[in-house]
Amino acid sequence: MTLNPPNHTVVESSVGPPRLASLSPSRASDFKQCPYMYKLRSVDRIPTEPTVYQARGTTAHLALERLFQLARDERTPERLYDLFREAWTELRTTEYPGLFDDVDEERKWGLESLKLLADYFTVEDPTSFDPDGLEQDLSVAIGEMTIRGILDRRETLRETGPDGSEREVIVITDYKTGKAPPERYATKAFFALKIYALLLRVEEGITVDRLRLLYLNGPTEYQLDVNDAQLDAMEAQLTALWSAINTAFETQQWRTKRSVLCDWCDFKDTLCPEFVDADTIAKNHADAMERIRSAQDEQTEMPAS
Ligand code: SF4
């Protein structure tokens, strides 16, 4: 059982209605997709079972981060496979205990994961550049908002512009281990990266030129060039979202928003009033709260190391 990370959304518990204290790009995306899902995940913190896909994503991110910490000539496929195996050895008992029923299932998952990493080398050559930042932890105040998140990677590339002149281009990249959405839906997938570009502009005074989504499963790469006007629009959208979340806290109205994405929602078959009757929801919610209390009690009883 995984308790959702407490620091993605922090609510101040002072006198009066609770207020949002910080927001991450992924939780902002949750609210945009469905306010009720946001409430279940970030306010109630309903535990969700970790999946093999999450395990692959976490492990691959760690391996890729470490790959770029090596000298360029060491960034080979074999080294990346080793880094993946090392990262999984670290994570399997701490983050994902009991994820697989047996060794064969785990081995199959491992081989599929290595195939994705092999495909990574067909999308880019990691020996051809050095990132300016890896897993950059950002916590930035914008107006009354505080936005927090971790950016996968950032680099400055040299390329030839349309007029034939050389120029530097600042690129930020987000790795995805799932399959890419069809191209007509890709624009929505850039939502979090646009927020990161905005954070870098506020924090460091730089304007990112290009956003890049790198889907290892495929593999597929989507790119989107951005400018200050688009980041201004993102700031306005984020401000509106921040305000809408605070209104939801004040009124305790968290509306459901059905979409094709419901099929991937952790709560569809257990806690969503769009799909489940009220009595079942009440029972499932009470059970989840009991599991949270038990997990917290276990943590409290653990001796300090
Ligand atoms: S199933 Fe759909 S409507 Fe229900 S909580 Fe999840 S995203 Fe929202």
Boltz pocket constraint, residues with backbone or C-beta under 6 A from the ligand:
constraints:
  - pocket:
      binder: B
      contacts: [[A, 33], [A, 34], [A, 36], [A, 37], [A, 256], [A, 257], [A, 258], [A, 259], [A, 261], [A, 262], [A, 263], [A, 265], [A, 266], [A, 267], [A, 268], [A, 272], [A, 273], [A, 274]]
      max_distance: 6.0
